[in-house]
Amino acid sequence: MRALVQRVARASVTVEGEVVGAMGPGLCVLIGVTHTDTVDTAVKLASKLWHLRLMADADGVMNLSVADTTKAILIVSQFTLYGDTSGGRRPSWTAAAPPEHAEPIVSALIDALRELGATVATGRFRTEMAVELVNDGPATVMLEV
């Protein structure tokens, strides 16, 4: 799994004019799933996201996790994180898992985060989503498990 993690002041997802997920300060996480990912992979990523020290402490240093602070995470499935442009300018999506495989893995990630104590907002699988966010810092990291 790949996760593009952004510390945000706020973020939201809109589908067909309806806000389906929104949050204030926390982490906005774009999730990519590949063919070999499992529920165990999702649980490992959930723990890593929950404890990732990307949030600022009182001195403005990234010493805290979302678990220590806002507990807010927005999860947005994004198969394009597995786009491969090594063969040219048109990305290949063959490394991205098909929706039938990816959707239960993303659901397992969301469930695992909620079990840890996160307040999780989400996008909507298999839809065109408009993601809006205010990156705080900016602070953005790529995780892979």
N, CA, C and O atoms as a GROMACS GRO file, in nm:
protein
  580
    1MET      N    1   0.084  -0.118   0.000
    1MET     CA    2   0.000   0.000   0.000
    1MET      C    3   0.088   0.123   0.000
    1MET      O    4   0.197   0.125   0.057
    2ARG      N    5   0.038   0.223  -0.064
    2ARG     CA    6   0.104   0.354  -0.064
    2ARG      C    7   0.010   0.455  -0.002
    2ARG      O    8  -0.112   0.451  -0.022
    3ALA      N    9   0.069   0.547   0.072
    3ALA     CA   10  -0.010   0.654   0.133
    3ALA      C   11   0.064   0.785   0.117
    3ALA      O   12   0.178   0.800   0.162
    4LEU      N   13   0.000   0.880   0.053
    4LEU     CA   14   0.051   1.016   0.046
    4LEU      C   15  -0.017   1.091   0.160
    4LEU      O   16  -0.138   1.115   0.157
    5VAL      N   17   0.062   1.127   0.261
    5VAL     CA   18   0.010   1.184   0.385
    5VAL      C   19   0.039   1.332   0.390
    5VAL      O   20   0.153   1.375   0.373
    6GLN      N   21  -0.066   1.411   0.413
    6GLN     CA   22  -0.050   1.555   0.422
    6GLN      C   23  -0.109   1.605   0.553
    6GLN      O   24  -0.224   1.576   0.586
    7ARG      N   25  -0.028   1.679   0.627
    7ARG     CA   26  -0.081   1.746   0.746
    7ARG      C   27  -0.163   1.864   0.697
    7ARG      O   28  -0.114   1.945   0.619
    8VAL      N   29  -0.287   1.873   0.743
    8VAL     CA   30  -0.376   1.976   0.690
    8VAL      C   31  -0.441   2.058   0.802
    8VAL      O   32  -0.459   2.011   0.914
    9ALA      N   33  -0.475   2.180   0.767
    9ALA     CA   34  -0.556   2.264   0.855
    9ALA      C   35  -0.702   2.226   0.843
    9ALA      O   36  -0.779   2.235   0.939
   10ARG      N   37  -0.740   2.181   0.720
   10ARG     CA   38  -0.875   2.130   0.694
   10ARG      C   39  -0.873   2.060   0.560
   10ARG      O   40  -0.786   2.085   0.476
   11ALA      N   41  -0.971   1.969   0.541
   11ALA     CA   42  -0.982   1.898   0.414
   11ALA      C   43  -1.124   1.846   0.398
   11ALA      O   44  -1.195   1.822   0.496
   12SER      N   45  -1.164   1.831   0.271
   12SER     CA   46  -1.298   1.778   0.244
   12SER      C   47  -1.299   1.706   0.110
   12SER      O   48  -1.212   1.727   0.025
   13VAL      N   49  -1.400   1.621   0.094
   13VAL     CA   50  -1.423   1.549  -0.031
   13VAL      C   51  -1.567   1.574  -0.074
   13VAL      O   52  -1.660   1.557   0.005
   14THR      N   53  -1.583   1.614  -0.199
   14THR     CA   54  -1.716   1.638  -0.253
   14THR      C   55  -1.740   1.544  -0.371
   14THR      O   56  -1.654   1.527  -0.456
   15VAL      N   57  -1.859   1.484  -0.374
   15VAL     CA   58  -1.901   1.397  -0.484
   15VAL      C   59  -2.035   1.448  -0.534
   15VAL      O   60  -2.132   1.457  -0.459
   16GLU      N   61  -2.040   1.482  -0.662
   16GLU     CA   62  -2.163   1.531  -0.726
   16GLU      C   63  -2.228   1.644  -0.646
   16GLU      O   64  -2.350   1.645  -0.626
   17GLY      N   65  -2.146   1.738  -0.600
   17GLY     CA   66  -2.195   1.855  -0.528
   17GLY      C   67  -2.224   1.834  -0.381
   17GLY      O   68  -2.261   1.928  -0.311
   18GLU      N   69  -2.208   1.711  -0.331
   18GLU     CA   70  -2.234   1.680  -0.191
   18GLU      C   71  -2.103   1.654  -0.117
   18GLU      O   72  -2.021   1.574  -0.162
   19VAL      N   73  -2.083   1.721  -0.004
   19VAL     CA   74  -1.966   1.694   0.080
   19VAL      C   75  -1.990   1.561   0.149
   19VAL      O   76  -2.083   1.546   0.228
   20VAL      N   77  -1.904   1.463   0.117
   20VAL     CA   78  -1.920   1.329   0.174
   20VAL      C   79  -1.824   1.303   0.289
   20VAL      O   80  -1.843   1.208   0.366
   21GLY      N   81  -1.720   1.384   0.302
   21GLY     CA   82  -1.624   1.372   0.411
   21GLY      C   83  -1.555   1.504   0.434
   21GLY      O   84  -1.514   1.571   0.339
   22ALA      N   85  -1.540   1.542   0.560
   22ALA     CA   86  -1.473   1.669   0.591
   22ALA      C   87  -1.412   1.661   0.730
   22ALA      O   88  -1.458   1.584   0.815
   23MET      N   89  -1.308   1.740   0.751
   23MET     CA   90  -1.240   1.743   0.880
   23MET      C   91  -1.166   1.875   0.897
   23MET      O   92  -1.141   1.946   0.800
   24GLY      N   93  -1.133   1.905   1.021
   24GLY     CA   94  -1.049   2.020   1.052
   24GLY      C   95  -0.904   1.974   1.053
   24GLY      O   96  -0.864   1.893   0.970
   25PRO      N   97  -0.823   2.024   1.147
   25PRO     CA   98  -0.682   1.988   1.151
   25PRO      C   99  -0.661   1.838   1.170
   25PRO      O  100  -0.731   1.773   1.248
   26GLY      N  101  -0.563   1.785   1.098
   26GLY     CA  102  -0.530   1.642   1.107
   26GLY      C  103  -0.451   1.599   0.986
   26GLY      O  104  -0.367   1.673   0.935
   27LEU      N  105  -0.478   1.476   0.940
   27LEU     CA  106  -0.407   1.420   0.826
   27LEU      C  107  -0.504   1.389   0.713
   27LEU      O  108  -0.608   1.326   0.735
   28CYS      N  109  -0.470   1.432   0.593
   28CYS     CA  110  -0.541   1.391   0.472
   28CYS      C  111  -0.452   1.286   0.406
   28CYS      O  112  -0.336   1.313   0.376
   29VAL      N  113  -0.507   1.166   0.384
   29VAL     CA  114  -0.427   1.054   0.337
   29VAL      C  115  -0.487   0.998   0.208
   29VAL      O  116  -0.600   0.949   0.207
   30LEU      N  117  -0.410   1.006   0.101
   30LEU     CA  118  -0.447   0.944  -0.026
   30LEU      C  119  -0.390   0.803  -0.026
   30LEU      O  120  -0.271   0.784   0.000
   31ILE      N  121  -0.474   0.704  -0.054
   31ILE     CA  122  -0.437   0.563  -0.040
   31ILE      C  123  -0.436   0.493  -0.175
   31ILE      O  124  -0.533   0.501  -0.251
   32GLY      N  125  -0.327   0.425  -0.205
   32GLY     CA  126  -0.318   0.339  -0.322
   32GLY      C  127  -0.300   0.195  -0.278
   32GLY      O  128  -0.223   0.166  -0.187
   33VAL      N  129  -0.371   0.105  -0.344
   33VAL     CA  130  -0.365  -0.038  -0.313
   33VAL      C  131  -0.312  -0.112  -0.434
   33VAL      O  132  -0.353  -0.084  -0.547
   34THR      N  133  -0.221  -0.207  -0.411
   34THR     CA  134  -0.170  -0.291  -0.519
   34THR      C  135  -0.218  -0.435  -0.499
   34THR      O  136  -0.280  -0.466  -0.397
   35HIS      N  137  -0.188  -0.521  -0.594
   35HIS     CA  138  -0.242  -0.657  -0.599
   35HIS      C  139  -0.206  -0.743  -0.478
   35HIS      O  140  -0.285  -0.829  -0.439
   36THR      N  141  -0.090  -0.721  -0.420
   36THR     CA  142  -0.044  -0.808  -0.310
   36THR      C  143  -0.086  -0.758  -0.172
   36THR      O  144  -0.057  -0.823  -0.072
   37ASP      N  145  -0.154  -0.645  -0.165
   37ASP     CA  146  -0.197  -0.592  -0.035
   37ASP      C  147  -0.309  -0.677   0.024
   37ASP      O  148  -0.394  -0.731  -0.047
   38THR      N  149  -0.307  -0.687   0.158
   38THR     CA  150  -0.404  -0.767   0.232
   38THR      C  151  -0.459  -0.684   0.348
   38THR      O  152  -0.419  -0.569   0.369
   39VAL      N  153  -0.550  -0.744   0.422
   39VAL     CA  154  -0.601  -0.679   0.543
   39VAL      C  155  -0.487  -0.655   0.641
   39VAL      O  156  -0.484  -0.552   0.708
   40ASP      N  157  -0.392  -0.748   0.650
   40ASP     CA  158  -0.276  -0.728   0.738
   40ASP      C  159  -0.195  -0.606   0.696
   40ASP      O  160  -0.147  -0.531   0.782
   41THR      N  161  -0.180  -0.585   0.566
   41THR     CA  162  -0.110  -0.466   0.517
   41THR      C  163  -0.183  -0.340   0.563
   41THR      O  164  -0.120  -0.243   0.605
   42ALA      N  165  -0.315  -0.342   0.554
   42ALA     CA  166  -0.396  -0.227   0.594
   42ALA      C  167  -0.381  -0.198   0.743
   42ALA      O  168  -0.373  -0.082   0.783
   43VAL      N  169  -0.378  -0.303   0.825
   43VAL     CA  170  -0.364  -0.285   0.971
   43VAL      C  171  -0.226  -0.226   1.003
   43VAL      O  172  -0.216  -0.139   1.090
   44LYS      N  173  -0.122  -0.272   0.935
   44LYS     CA  174   0.013  -0.217   0.956
   44LYS      C  175   0.017  -0.069   0.918
   44LYS      O  176   0.075   0.012   0.990
   45LEU      N  177  -0.045  -0.035   0.805
   45LEU     CA  178  -0.046   0.105   0.762
   45LEU      C  179  -0.125   0.190   0.860
   45LEU      O  180  -0.085   0.303   0.890
   46ALA      N  181  -0.235   0.139   0.911
   46ALA     CA  182  -0.316   0.214   1.008
   46ALA      C  183  -0.231   0.251   1.130
   46ALA      O  184  -0.235   0.365   1.176
   47SER      N  185  -0.155   0.155   1.181
   47SER     CA  186  -0.070   0.181   1.297
   47SER      C  187   0.036   0.285   1.265
   47SER      O  188   0.064   0.374   1.345
   48LYS      N  189   0.094   0.273   1.147
   48LYS     CA  190   0.198   0.369   1.107
   48LYS      C  191   0.140   0.511   1.096
   48LYS      O  192   0.202   0.607   1.142
   49LEU      N  193   0.023   0.523   1.034
   49LEU     CA  194  -0.042   0.654   1.021
   49LEU      C  195  -0.076   0.711   1.159
   49LEU      O  196  -0.053   0.829   1.184
   50TRP      N  197  -0.131   0.629   1.246
   50TRP     CA  198  -0.176   0.672   1.378
   50TRP      C  199  -0.060   0.726   1.461
   50TRP      O  200  -0.076   0.822   1.537
   51HIS      N  201   0.058   0.664   1.446
   51HIS     CA  202   0.173   0.701   1.529
   51HIS      C  203   0.276   0.788   1.456
   51HIS      O  204   0.378   0.825   1.516
   52LEU      N  205   0.252   0.822   1.330
   52LEU     CA  206   0.345   0.903   1.251
   52LEU      C  207   0.359   1.041   1.314
   52LEU      O  208   0.260   1.113   1.332
   53ARG      N  209   0.481   1.078   1.348
   53ARG     CA  210   0.506   1.207   1.414
   53ARG      C  211   0.520   1.317   1.310
   53ARG      O  212   0.630   1.358   1.273
   54LEU      N  213   0.405   1.364   1.266
   54LEU     CA  214   0.399   1.468   1.164
   54LEU      C  215   0.330   1.594   1.216
   54LEU      O  216   0.330   1.698   1.150
   55MET      N  217   0.272   1.585   1.335
   55MET     CA  218   0.199   1.698   1.393
   55MET      C  219   0.295   1.782   1.478
   55MET      O  220   0.386   1.729   1.542
   56ALA      N  221   0.272   1.912   1.479
   56ALA     CA  222   0.361   2.005   1.550
   56ALA      C  223   0.333   2.007   1.699
   56ALA      O  224   0.218   2.001   1.742
   57ASP      N  225   0.440   2.016   1.777
   57ASP     CA  226   0.426   2.035   1.922
   57ASP      C  227   0.416   2.185   1.951
   57ASP      O  228   0.404   2.266   1.858
   58ALA      N  229   0.422   2.223   2.078
   58ALA     CA  230   0.408   2.364   2.117
   58ALA      C  231   0.519   2.452   2.059
   58ALA      O  232   0.501   2.573   2.046
   59ASP      N  233   0.633   2.391   2.026
   59ASP     CA  234   0.744   2.466   1.968
   59ASP      C  235   0.745   2.463   1.815
   59ASP      O  236   0.836   2.516   1.751
   60GLY      N  237   0.642   2.402   1.756
   60GLY     CA  238   0.634   2.395   1.611
   60GLY      C  239   0.717   2.284   1.550
   60GLY      O  240   0.736   2.280   1.428
   61VAL      N  241   0.767   2.192   1.632
   61VAL     CA  242   0.849   2.081   1.585
   61VAL      C  243   0.758   1.959   1.564
   61VAL      O  244   0.669   1.934   1.645
   62MET      N  245   0.781   1.884   1.457
   62MET     CA  246   0.700   1.766   1.429
   62MET      C  247   0.738   1.652   1.522
   62MET      O  248   0.810   1.560   1.484
   63ASN      N  249   0.688   1.659   1.645
   63ASN     CA  250   0.716   1.559   1.748
   63ASN      C  251   0.594   1.479   1.788
   63ASN      O  252   0.606   1.382   1.863
   64LEU      N  253   0.476   1.517   1.740
   64LEU     CA  254   0.353   1.454   1.784
   64LEU      C  255   0.286   1.379   1.671
   64LEU      O  256   0.307   1.409   1.553
   65SER      N  257   0.204   1.283   1.707
   65SER     CA  258   0.126   1.210   1.608
   65SER      C  259  -0.017   1.261   1.610
   65SER      O  260  -0.056   1.338   1.698
   66VAL      N  261  -0.095   1.216   1.514
   66VAL     CA  262  -0.237   1.251   1.514
   66VAL      C  263  -0.304   1.188   1.637
   66VAL      O  264  -0.403   1.241   1.687
   67ALA      N  265  -0.252   1.076   1.685
   67ALA     CA  266  -0.304   1.012   1.806
   67ALA      C  267  -0.287   1.103   1.927
   67ALA      O  268  -0.369   1.101   2.019
   68ASP      N  269  -0.180   1.183   1.927
   68ASP     CA  270  -0.152   1.275   2.038
   68ASP      C  271  -0.229   1.405   2.027
   68ASP      O  272  -0.237   1.481   2.124
   69THR      N  273  -0.286   1.433   1.911
   69THR     CA  274  -0.344   1.565   1.887
   69THR      C  275  -0.491   1.555   1.847
   69THR      O  276  -0.576   1.528   1.931
   70THR      N  277  -0.520   1.578   1.721
   70THR     CA  278  -0.659   1.596   1.677
   70THR      C  279  -0.737   1.467   1.656
   70THR      O  280  -0.860   1.467   1.661
   71LYS      N  281  -0.667   1.357   1.632
   71LYS     CA  282  -0.727   1.226   1.603
   71LYS      C  283  -0.806   1.223   1.472
   71LYS      O  284  -0.876   1.126   1.445
   72ALA      N  285  -0.796   1.328   1.390
   72ALA     CA  286  -0.873   1.340   1.267
   72ALA      C  287  -0.792   1.296   1.145
   72ALA      O  288  -0.679   1.340   1.124
   73ILE      N  289  -0.853   1.206   1.066
   73ILE     CA  290  -0.789   1.156   0.944
   73ILE      C  291  -0.895   1.148   0.834
   73ILE      O  292  -1.004   1.096   0.855
   74LEU      N  293  -0.860   1.199   0.716
   74LEU     CA  294  -0.945   1.185   0.598
   74LEU      C  295  -0.877   1.086   0.506
   74LEU      O  296  -0.763   1.107   0.464
   75ILE      N  297  -0.946   0.976   0.474
   75ILE     CA  298  -0.893   0.872   0.386
   75ILE      C  299  -0.960   0.883   0.250
   75ILE      O  300  -1.083   0.885   0.240
   76VAL      N  301  -0.878   0.892   0.145
   76VAL     CA  302  -0.928   0.902   0.008
   76VAL      C  303  -0.855   0.797  -0.077
   76VAL      O  304  -0.733   0.804  -0.093
   77SER      N  305  -0.930   0.701  -0.130
   77SER     CA  306  -0.872   0.600  -0.217
   77SER      C  307  -0.828   0.666  -0.347
   77SER      O  308  -0.901   0.744  -0.407
   78GLN      N  309  -0.706   0.632  -0.392
   78GLN     CA  310  -0.653   0.693  -0.513
   78GLN      C  311  -0.562   0.594  -0.586
   78GLN      O  312  -0.443   0.584  -0.556
   79PHE      N  313  -0.620   0.522  -0.681
   79PHE     CA  314  -0.544   0.420  -0.754
   79PHE      C  315  -0.428   0.481  -0.832
   79PHE      O  316  -0.332   0.411  -0.864
   80THR      N  317  -0.434   0.610  -0.863
   80THR     CA  318  -0.330   0.673  -0.944
   80THR      C  319  -0.196   0.680  -0.872
   80THR      O  320  -0.094   0.711  -0.935
   81LEU      N  321  -0.193   0.653  -0.742
   81LEU     CA  322  -0.064   0.648  -0.671
   81LEU      C  323   0.024   0.534  -0.723
   81LEU      O  324   0.145   0.534  -0.701
   82TYR      N  325  -0.037   0.438  -0.792
   82TYR     CA  326   0.040   0.329  -0.853
   82TYR      C  327   0.060   0.350  -1.003
   82TYR      O  328   0.089   0.254  -1.074
   83GLY      N  329   0.045   0.472  -1.051
   83GLY     CA  330   0.073   0.501  -1.191
   83GLY      C  331   0.222   0.488  -1.220
   83GLY      O  332   0.305   0.536  -1.143
   84ASP      N  333   0.255   0.425  -1.331
   84ASP     CA  334   0.394   0.403  -1.371
   84ASP      C  335   0.418   0.475  -1.503
   84ASP      O  336   0.355   0.444  -1.604
   85THR      N  337   0.510   0.572  -1.501
   85THR     CA  338   0.541   0.647  -1.622
   85THR      C  339   0.680   0.612  -1.678
   85THR      O  340   0.733   0.685  -1.761
   86SER      N  341   0.737   0.502  -1.632
   86SER     CA  342   0.872   0.466  -1.677
   86SER      C  343   0.877   0.432  -1.826
   86SER      O  344   0.984   0.438  -1.887
   87GLY      N  345   0.763   0.395  -1.885
   87GLY     CA  346   0.761   0.359  -2.026
   87GLY      C  347   0.723   0.473  -2.118
   87GLY      O  348   0.709   0.453  -2.239
   88GLY      N  349   0.705   0.591  -2.065
   88GLY     CA  350   0.666   0.703  -2.150
   88GLY      C  351   0.589   0.807  -2.072
   88GLY      O  352   0.606   0.821  -1.951
   89ARG      N  353   0.504   0.880  -2.144
   89ARG     CA  354   0.431   0.990  -2.080
   89ARG      C  355   0.290   0.952  -2.037
   89ARG      O  356   0.227   1.024  -1.960
   90ARG      N  357   0.241   0.839  -2.087
   90ARG     CA  358   0.106   0.795  -2.048
   90ARG      C  359   0.121   0.693  -1.936
   90ARG      O  360   0.181   0.587  -1.958
   91PRO      N  361   0.068   0.721  -1.817
   91PRO     CA  362   0.084   0.628  -1.705
   91PRO      C  363   0.018   0.492  -1.731
   91PRO      O  364  -0.087   0.483  -1.795
   92SER      N  365   0.081   0.390  -1.681
   92SER     CA  366   0.024   0.256  -1.680
   92SER      C  367  -0.033   0.233  -1.541
   92SER      O  368   0.030   0.269  -1.441
   93TRP      N  369  -0.150   0.173  -1.534
   93TRP     CA  370  -0.215   0.150  -1.404
   93TRP      C  371  -0.212   0.003  -1.365
   93TRP      O  372  -0.286  -0.037  -1.275
   94THR      N  373  -0.129  -0.079  -1.429
   94THR     CA  374  -0.130  -0.223  -1.404
   94THR      C  375  -0.090  -0.259  -1.261
   94THR      O  376  -0.131  -0.365  -1.213
   95ALA      N  377  -0.014  -0.177  -1.193
   95ALA     CA  378   0.026  -0.207  -1.055
   95ALA      C  379  -0.086  -0.177  -0.955
   95ALA      O  380  -0.081  -0.223  -0.841
   96ALA      N  381  -0.185  -0.100  -0.997
   96ALA     CA  382  -0.297  -0.068  -0.908
   96ALA      C  383  -0.392  -0.187  -0.903
   96ALA      O  384  -0.424  -0.248  -1.004
   97ALA      N  385  -0.436  -0.219  -0.782
   97ALA     CA  386  -0.531  -0.328  -0.765
   97ALA      C  387  -0.666  -0.291  -0.825
   97ALA      O  388  -0.704  -0.174  -0.823
   98PRO      N  389  -0.739  -0.389  -0.879
   98PRO     CA  390  -0.873  -0.360  -0.929
   98PRO      C  391  -0.965  -0.323  -0.812
   98PRO      O  392  -0.938  -0.360  -0.698
   99PRO      N  393  -1.072  -0.252  -0.839
   99PRO     CA  394  -1.162  -0.207  -0.732
   99PRO      C  395  -1.214  -0.320  -0.642
   99PRO      O  396  -1.232  -0.300  -0.522
  100GLU      N  397  -1.238  -0.436  -0.700
  100GLU     CA  398  -1.290  -0.548  -0.622
  100GLU      C  399  -1.192  -0.592  -0.514
  100GLU      O  400  -1.233  -0.641  -0.408
  101HIS      N  401  -1.063  -0.576  -0.540
  101HIS     CA  402  -0.960  -0.610  -0.441
  101HIS      C  403  -0.932  -0.491  -0.349
  101HIS      O  404  -0.916  -0.509  -0.228
  102ALA      N  405  -0.927  -0.372  -0.405
  102ALA     CA  406  -0.886  -0.253  -0.330
  102ALA      C  407  -0.989  -0.207  -0.228
  102ALA      O  408  -0.953  -0.169  -0.117
  103GLU      N  409  -1.116  -0.211  -0.263
  103GLU     CA  410  -1.219  -0.155  -0.174
  103GLU      C  411  -1.222  -0.221  -0.036
  103GLU      O  412  -1.227  -0.149   0.063
  104PRO      N  413  -1.219  -0.355  -0.025
  104PRO     CA  414  -1.217  -0.414   0.110
  104PRO      C  415  -1.089  -0.384   0.187
  104PRO      O  416  -1.091  -0.379   0.310
  105ILE      N  417  -0.978  -0.363   0.117
  105ILE     CA  418  -0.852  -0.330   0.184
  105ILE      C  419  -0.860  -0.189   0.242
  105ILE      O  420  -0.818  -0.165   0.355
  106VAL      N  421  -0.914  -0.095   0.165
  106VAL     CA  422  -0.932   0.042   0.214
  106VAL      C  423  -1.031   0.041   0.332
  106VAL      O  424  -1.010   0.112   0.431
  107SER      N  425  -1.136  -0.036   0.322
  107SER     CA  426  -1.232  -0.047   0.434
  107SER      C  427  -1.165  -0.102   0.559
  107SER      O  428  -1.193  -0.056   0.670
  108ALA      N  429  -1.077  -0.200   0.542
  108ALA     CA  430  -1.003  -0.256   0.657
  108ALA      C  431  -0.912  -0.150   0.720
  108ALA      O  432  -0.899  -0.145   0.842
  109LEU      N  433  -0.851  -0.067   0.637
  109LEU     CA  434  -0.768   0.043   0.688
  109LEU      C  435  -0.852   0.139   0.772
  109LEU      O  436  -0.812   0.178   0.882
  110ILE      N  437  -0.967   0.177   0.720
  110ILE     CA  438  -1.056   0.268   0.792
  110ILE      C  439  -1.101   0.207   0.924
  110ILE      O  440  -1.101   0.274   1.027
  111ASP      N  441  -1.140   0.080   0.921
  111ASP     CA  442  -1.183   0.011   1.043
  111ASP      C  443  -1.070   0.006   1.146
  111ASP      O  444  -1.093   0.029   1.265
  112ALA      N  445  -0.949  -0.024   1.100
  112ALA     CA  446  -0.834  -0.032   1.191
  112ALA      C  447  -0.804   0.103   1.254
  112ALA      O  448  -0.772   0.111   1.372
  113LEU      N  449  -0.814   0.210   1.175
  113LEU     CA  450  -0.791   0.344   1.230
  113LEU      C  451  -0.897   0.378   1.335
  113LEU      O  452  -0.864   0.435   1.439
  114ARG      N  453  -1.020   0.346   1.307
  114ARG     CA  454  -1.127   0.373   1.404
  114ARG      C  455  -1.108   0.293   1.532
  114ARG      O  456  -1.135   0.342   1.641
  115GLU      N  457  -1.062   0.170   1.519
  115GLU     CA  458  -1.033   0.088   1.638
  115GLU      C  459  -0.922   0.150   1.722
  115GLU      O  460  -0.922   0.137   1.845
  116LEU      N  461  -0.828   0.217   1.658
  116LEU     CA  462  -0.720   0.284   1.730
  116LEU      C  463  -0.767   0.412   1.800
  116LEU      O  464  -0.699   0.462   1.889
  117GLY      N  465  -0.882   0.465   1.758
  117GLY     CA  466  -0.935   0.586   1.820
  117GLY      C  467  -0.947   0.704   1.727
  117GLY      O  468  -0.981   0.814   1.771
  118ALA      N  469  -0.918   0.684   1.599
  118ALA     CA  470  -0.924   0.794   1.503
  118ALA      C  471  -1.068   0.830   1.470
  118ALA      O  472  -1.157   0.745   1.467
  119THR      N  473  -1.089   0.959   1.445
  119THR     CA  474  -1.212   1.006   1.384
  119THR      C  475  -1.184   1.011   1.235
  119THR      O  476  -1.107   1.095   1.189
  120VAL      N  477  -1.246   0.922   1.158
  120VAL     CA  478  -1.212   0.905   1.018
  120VAL      C  479  -1.325   0.957   0.929
  120VAL      O  480  -1.440   0.915   0.940
  121ALA      N  481  -1.289   1.048   0.840
  121ALA     CA  482  -1.378   1.090   0.732
  121ALA      C  483  -1.326   1.020   0.607
  121ALA      O  484  -1.209   0.985   0.599
  122THR      N  485  -1.413   1.001   0.508
  122THR     CA  486  -1.372   0.929   0.388
  122THR      C  487  -1.428   0.994   0.262
  122THR      O  488  -1.521   1.074   0.264
  123GLY      N  489  -1.365   0.954   0.154
  123GLY     CA  490  -1.421   0.983   0.023
  123GLY      C  491  -1.521   0.874  -0.009
  123GLY      O  492  -1.566   0.802   0.080
  124ARG      N  493  -1.556   0.862  -0.136
  124ARG     CA  494  -1.650   0.758  -0.179
  124ARG      C  495  -1.584   0.680  -0.291
  124ARG      O  496  -1.544   0.736  -0.393
  125PHE      N  497  -1.573   0.550  -0.270
  125PHE     CA  498  -1.506   0.461  -0.364
  125PHE      C  499  -1.577   0.460  -0.499
  125PHE      O  500  -1.700   0.468  -0.505
  126ARG      N  501  -1.499   0.451  -0.607
  126ARG     CA  502  -1.547   0.440  -0.745
  126ARG      C  503  -1.630   0.561  -0.790
  126ARG      O  504  -1.724   0.546  -0.868
  127THR      N  505  -1.595   0.678  -0.742
  127THR     CA  506  -1.662   0.800  -0.787
  127THR      C  507  -1.557   0.904  -0.825
  127THR      O  508  -1.440   0.892  -0.789
  128GLU      N  509  -1.600   1.004  -0.898
  128GLU     CA  510  -1.516   1.121  -0.924
  128GLU      C  511  -1.527   1.210  -0.801
  128GLU      O  512  -1.636   1.256  -0.767
  129MET      N  513  -1.415   1.235  -0.736
  129MET     CA  514  -1.414   1.313  -0.612
  129MET      C  515  -1.338   1.443  -0.633
  129MET      O  516  -1.237   1.448  -0.703
  130ALA      N  517  -1.389   1.549  -0.571
  130ALA     CA  518  -1.316   1.675  -0.563
  130ALA      C  519  -1.261   1.684  -0.421
  130ALA      O  520  -1.336   1.695  -0.324
  131VAL      N  521  -1.128   1.679  -0.410
  131VAL     CA  522  -1.063   1.684  -0.279
  131VAL      C  523  -1.008   1.825  -0.261
  131VAL      O  524  -0.930   1.874  -0.343
  132GLU      N  525  -1.049   1.890  -0.153
  132GLU     CA  526  -0.998   2.022  -0.120
  132GLU      C  527  -0.925   2.013   0.013
  132GLU      O  528  -0.970   1.947   0.106
  133LEU      N  529  -0.810   2.080   0.020
  133LEU     CA  530  -0.736   2.078   0.145
  133LEU      C  531  -0.648   2.202   0.156
  133LEU      O  532  -0.609   2.264   0.057
  134VAL      N  533  -0.619   2.234   0.281
  134VAL     CA  534  -0.522   2.338   0.311
  134VAL      C  535  -0.407   2.267   0.380
  134VAL      O  536  -0.418   2.227   0.496
  135ASN      N  537  -0.296   2.251   0.307
  135ASN     CA  538  -0.179   2.181   0.359
  135ASN      C  539  -0.116   2.269   0.466
  135ASN      O  540  -0.091   2.387   0.443
  136ASP      N  541  -0.089   2.211   0.581
  136ASP     CA  542  -0.034   2.282   0.695
  136ASP      C  543   0.116   2.259   0.700
  136ASP      O  544   0.161   2.148   0.731
  137GLY      N  545   0.192   2.360   0.671
  137GLY     CA  546   0.338   2.348   0.678
  137GLY      C  547   0.406   2.411   0.557
  137GLY      O  548   0.470   2.516   0.572
  138PRO      N  549   0.397   2.355   0.441
  138PRO     CA  550   0.334   2.229   0.408
  138PRO      C  551   0.415   2.111   0.461
  138PRO      O  552   0.538   2.116   0.466
  139ALA      N  553   0.344   2.008   0.500
  139ALA     CA  554   0.407   1.885   0.547
  139ALA      C  555   0.344   1.768   0.474
  139ALA      O  556   0.227   1.738   0.494
  140THR      N  557   0.421   1.703   0.388
  140THR     CA  558   0.373   1.592   0.307
  140THR      C  559   0.479   1.484   0.304
  140THR      O  560   0.596   1.511   0.280
  141VAL      N  561   0.436   1.357   0.329
  141VAL     CA  562   0.529   1.244   0.322
  141VAL      C  563   0.461   1.128   0.250
  141VAL      O  564   0.338   1.116   0.250
  142MET      N  565   0.543   1.042   0.188
  142MET     CA  566   0.493   0.922   0.123
  142MET      C  567   0.532   0.803   0.210
  142MET      O  568   0.647   0.789   0.250
  143LEU      N  569   0.433   0.718   0.239
  143LEU     CA  570   0.456   0.594   0.313
  143LEU      C  571   0.429   0.476   0.222
  143LEU      O  572   0.343   0.483   0.134
  144GLU      N  573   0.502   0.370   0.244
  144GLU     CA  574   0.477   0.246   0.171
  144GLU      C  575   0.497   0.130   0.267
  144GLU      O  576   0.600   0.120   0.334
  145VAL      N  577   0.398   0.041   0.272
  145VAL     CA  578   0.410  -0.079   0.357
  145VAL      C  579   0.379  -0.202   0.273
  145VAL      O  580   0.383  -0.314   0.325
   0.00000   0.00000   0.00000
